[in-house]
Amino acid sequence: MARPLHAIANDILADPNFKGRARQFATPHLRMLCHADTARDLVDGRYATTHIMYAVGGMATYKNRELIGELIDHWTNVKTEKVCATTRY
């Protein structure tokens, strides 16, 4: 089971290597993710998936790919669930 989004977001915000342009552009979205458990949660009127996409997009210069990968896994799981739900067998 994947860790909750708020744990991942808190780890990224606490990382001393999270600085520069990544901190500038991704911080608002990571702060929103601190209030979410899963990618399907509503945060500030939007699904957490939206904040995940914007946060990952803003973290192009962030070097910890493991934490970025965890965020992407949350987004990918929701995307896969939607495809499977609409597929007819």
Backbone torsions as a table, in degrees:
resi	resn	phi	psi	omega
1	MET	NA	137.0	-179.5
2	ALA	-73.9	152.8	176.8
3	ARG	-68.7	154.1	177.9
4	PRO	-66.0	152.9	-177.6
5	LEU	-59.4	-38.2	-177.6
6	HIS	-63.3	-33.2	178.4
7	ALA	-68.8	-41.6	179.0
8	ILE	-65.5	-45.9	-179.1
9	ALA	-62.4	-41.5	178.4
10	ASN	-64.3	-38.5	177.8
11	ASP	-63.5	-41.6	179.7
12	ILE	-66.4	-45.2	-179.0
13	LEU	-64.9	-29.9	-179.4
14	ALA	-84.9	-11.8	-177.4
15	ASP	-69.9	125.1	179.9
16	PRO	-66.5	-18.1	177.9
17	ASN	-85.2	-4.1	176.7
18	PHE	-84.8	95.5	-173.9
19	LYS	-149.6	179.1	176.6
20	GLY	68.0	-139.5	-176.8
21	ARG	-64.6	-33.4	178.7
22	ALA	-62.0	-46.6	178.8
23	ARG	-63.4	-39.3	-177.2
24	GLN	-64.2	-45.3	-172.0
25	PHE	-93.2	-28.4	-174.7
26	ALA	-95.5	-20.4	-174.3
27	THR	-56.6	-45.7	-179.6
28	PRO	-59.0	-38.0	-179.1
29	HIS	-74.9	-36.1	176.3
30	LEU	-66.3	-35.6	177.1
31	ARG	-65.3	-35.7	175.0
32	MET	-66.7	-38.2	-179.9
33	LEU	-68.7	-17.3	176.9
34	CYS	-65.9	-12.4	179.9
35	HIS	-104.7	9.2	-176.1
36	ALA	-119.9	148.2	174.2
37	ASP	-100.9	-41.9	-179.1
38	THR	-127.6	169.9	-179.0
39	ALA	-70.8	-16.2	179.5
40	ARG	-87.7	-5.3	-179.5
41	ASP	-70.1	144.3	174.1
42	LEU	-87.8	128.4	179.2
43	VAL	-132.3	117.3	179.1
44	ASP	56.6	38.9	176.5
45	GLY	81.2	2.7	178.3
46	ARG	-127.8	153.6	173.7
47	TYR	-70.2	150.5	-178.8
48	ALA	-61.7	-24.0	178.6
49	THR	-59.4	-36.9	178.3
50	THR	-62.6	-45.5	179.4
51	HIS	-67.0	-33.7	176.5
52	ILE	-62.2	-46.8	-178.5
53	MET	-62.0	-44.6	179.4
54	TYR	-67.1	-38.6	179.4
55	ALA	-65.4	-45.5	179.6
56	VAL	-64.3	-39.7	177.3
57	GLY	-62.7	-34.4	-179.7
58	GLY	-81.8	-9.6	-176.8
59	MET	-102.4	35.3	-178.1
60	ALA	-62.7	-29.7	-178.1
61	THR	-95.6	-0.3	-179.3
62	TYR	-79.5	131.2	-170.6
63	LYS	-89.3	-16.8	-176.5
64	ASN	-81.7	87.3	-176.6
65	ARG	-69.9	-21.4	179.3
66	GLU	-65.2	-45.9	179.3
67	LEU	-69.8	-38.1	176.6
68	ILE	-63.1	-40.1	178.0
69	GLY	-60.8	-37.6	177.6
70	GLU	-63.9	-40.2	176.9
71	LEU	-63.9	-44.2	-179.4
72	ILE	-64.0	-36.0	177.8
73	ASP	-60.6	-39.9	177.3
74	HIS	-62.1	-44.2	-179.4
75	TRP	-66.9	-41.7	-178.5
76	THR	-65.9	-37.6	179.6
77	ASN	-62.5	-40.6	179.4
78	VAL	-67.9	-42.7	179.5
79	LYS	-61.5	-42.4	179.7
80	THR	-66.3	-40.3	179.2
81	GLU	-61.3	-39.7	-179.9
82	LYS	-65.5	-42.5	179.8
83	VAL	-64.2	-44.4	-178.9
84	CYS	-65.9	-33.6	-178.4
85	ALA	-70.3	-28.6	-177.7
86	THR	-96.6	-6.8	-178.4
87	THR	-81.9	134.4	177.0
88	ARG	-99.4	139.3	-179.6
89	TYR	-103.1	NA	NA
